[in-house]
């Protein structure tokens, strides 16, 4: 009888260990297992427990968003500028700031026009 109870305790401990290990894998992948939306994902996920596999599945499930590196952001901005110039925007420099345009205005009518254009965009 004693061996059966010890085996039962060991099975319970093994189950708890696996549960904790699984939860830790999700936490390391950036998922909060206590979050209401994440609970369903965690419960239903049956894939590889590596950090990358969990992250990829969470992105596909729209639980996490794809993070963009600084290099990718810089590249996107550069392509945006190139496309503006190619589309005939004139130059790659940005428009003067609102303050600069208001300070350069010669009349109150021009100030009102700048202000109206800024707030109607």
C-alpha positions in Angstrom: 0.0 0.0 0.0 2.8 2.4 0.8 4.5 1.9 -2.6 1.2 2.8 -4.3 0.9 6.1 -2.4 4.6 6.9 -3.1 4.1 6.2 -6.8 1.0 8.4 -6.7 2.9 11.3 -5.1 5.8 10.9 -7.6 3.3 11.0 -10.5 1.7 14.1 -9.1 5.1 15.8 -8.6 6.1 14.9 -12.2 2.9 16.4 -13.5 3.5 19.5 -11.5 7.0 19.7 -12.8 5.9 19.4 -16.4 3.2 22.1 -15.9 5.7 24.5 -14.4 8.2 23.8 -17.1 5.5 24.4 -19.8 4.4 27.7 -18.1 8.0 28.9 -17.9 8.4 28.2 -21.6 5.5 30.6 -22.4 6.7 33.2 -20.0 10.2 33.1 -21.7 8.5 33.6 -25.0 6.8 36.8 -23.8 3.4 35.4 -23.1 1.6 36.0 -19.8 -0.2 32.8 -19.0 -2.5 34.6 -16.6 -3.8 36.9 -19.3 -7.4 36.0 -20.3 -6.6 35.8 -24.0 -3.4 33.9 -23.5 -5.0 31.3 -21.3 -6.8 29.8 -24.4 -3.6 29.8 -26.4 -1.5 28.2 -23.7 -4.1 25.6 -23.1 -4.5 24.7 -26.7 -0.8 24.9 -27.8 0.6 21.5 -28.6 3.7 22.5 -30.5 7.4 22.6 -29.7 8.1 24.4 -26.4 11.1 26.3 -27.7 10.9 30.1 -27.2 11.0 30.8 -31.0 8.3 28.2 -31.8 6.0 29.6 -29.2 6.6 33.2 -30.3 6.0 32.3 -34.0 2.7 30.5 -33.1 1.6 33.4 -30.9 2.3 35.9 -33.7 0.3 33.7 -36.1 -2.5 33.6 -33.5 -2.2 37.4 -33.2 -1.5 37.1 -29.5 1.9 38.8 -30.1 2.8 41.3 -32.7 5.9 41.0 -34.9 8.6 43.2 -33.4 10.5 45.3 -35.9 14.2 45.9 -35.4 15.7 49.4 -35.5 17.4 48.4 -38.7 14.1 47.5 -40.3 12.5 50.7 -39.2 15.4 52.8 -40.6 15.2 50.8 -43.9 11.4 51.4 -44.1 11.8 55.1 -43.6 14.6 55.3 -46.2 12.4 53.5 -48.7 9.5 55.9 -47.9 11.7 58.9 -48.5 12.9 57.4 -51.8 9.4 56.7 -52.9 8.3 60.3 -52.1 11.2 61.7 -54.2 10.4 59.3 -57.0 6.7 60.3 -56.9 7.7 63.9 -57.4 7.6 65.2 -53.9 10.5 67.4 -55.0 13.2 66.7 -52.4 13.8 64.3 -49.6 13.7 67.1 -47.0 10.6 67.3 -44.8 8.3 70.3 -44.7 9.2 73.0 -42.2 7.7 72.7 -38.8 4.4 74.3 -38.0 6.2 76.9 -35.8 8.6 77.8 -38.6 5.8 78.2 -41.1 3.7 80.3 -38.7 6.8 82.5 -37.9 7.5 83.0 -41.6 3.9 84.1 -42.3 3.6 87.7 -43.5 0.0 88.4 -42.6 -2.7 87.2 -40.2 -4.6 85.7 -43.2 -1.6 83.6 -44.0 -1.3 82.4 -40.4 -5.0 81.4 -40.5 -4.5 79.6 -43.7 -1.5 77.7 -42.3 -3.4 76.9 -39.2 -6.5 75.7 -41.1 -4.4 73.5 -43.5 -2.6 71.9 -40.5 -5.8 71.0 -38.7 -7.7 69.8 -41.8 -5.2 67.1 -42.8 
